Amino acid sequence: MPKSRPERSPSAYQVLLQLEQQFDHLLDKIEAAASLYEQQIPPTWVFNQPTPDRYWLREALFDMWHQQDQDGRETRNYIAIIAANEELLEAIHHINQAKAGLSERLQHIKQALPESFSDAKSRLPQRHPQVDEALRRNGLARLHLKQSWRQLPIAQAPVSRVRFAWYSSGRSIKRMSVQEAEKRLLQLDTDAAHIRIQLRKLADIPSSEMLAQVQTQAPLMRANLFFTEPLADGHTRQALNAAMPIFVPENSQRLPHINAPPLQPPTTRTRARRRDEKLEQDAFLPSLRIYRYR
C-alpha cells in the first residue's frame, strides 16, 4: 500500500492571503457597527466632548494606524459610554470576534513565518479604500497592532452608574539576574562615574540574588460599572480599563449616571503604598530602573 504524501505546510503567500481576508472581515464588521450606530444615534457620553458628532464612533473604531513620530508603545484612547440596544451589542460582539481572529492570525505568522511578519503589516493598509484614504489624508504609517486587536468592553448586564477614575500607579516588573544586570550596565558608558558606582554596588551583592526591573506605565482611565441588579453569581459591579468605548445595555434609552473625571491624570501618586511592598523604595541601579527585593 503506497504511503500517503505528507501534507505541505501553507506557503507564505497563502498565509498572507488568509491574513488579508481576516483583516477585510474585521473592516466589514467595523463598517457594519459604525453604520448601525450612525443610523440609531444611541445615547452616548464621550470624555471631554459635550456634543460628539455621529461619526465619532467610526473614527474611533477605524483608528488602527501609527501616526508619524508616534511611540509604538502608546495607544490613543477613546473614553466613552454608549447605551446600546441588542442589535448594536451583537454588532460589537462580531467586531470583538474578528479582532480576536486577526490577533491569532498575526501571532501565528510571527511565530511560524517571522520573515513575513513585516510584509504582512505593510500589505494590510492596501486592503480597504477607506483605509487608503485615511493614510493619505493624515499621513499615517503602518498598522498599530495593539490598536487593531484591542477588544471593545461590553458590560455584563444593565448598569445604573459608572464611576471613572485615573489610575496612575501602574507598573510592570521584570525579574532579572545579577549577571543580566551587569551585562546591561556594561553596554552603557562604563567610563562614566555613575555607571562605575553601580557596577561596584552590583559586585557587592550575591550573584544568586534576583533583582527587579520596573517600568512605570502610562496613566490610564478605569471605569467601575455598577449593575442595576446583582448578577447570578452575586457580583454587583465590573471594573474595566476604559481605553475604548464601553457598551452597556440600554435602559429605557438612557445612559447610566456617569461622574465627570478630571481631564488630566494626577501628577503625584494618589494611592498609599502597600505595607507589603516587596521592592525597596529607592532604585538600586537607577540607570536601569532596577530595584532590590526587601
Secondary structure, 3 states (H helix, E strand, C coil): CCCCCCCCCCCHHHHHHHHHHHHHHHHHHHHHHHHHHHHHCCCEEECCECCCCCCHHHHHHCCCECCCCCCCCCCCCCCEEEEECHHHHHHHHHHHHHHHHHHHHHHHHHHHCHHHHHHHHHHHHHHCHHHHHHHHHHCCCCECHHHHHCCCCECCCCEEEEEEEEECCCEEEEEEEHHHHHHHHHCCCCCCHHHHHHHHHHHCCCCCCEEEEEEECCCEEEEEEEECCCCCCCCCEEEEECCCCEEEECECCECCEECCCCCCCCCCCCCCCCCCCCECCCCCEHHHCEEEEC
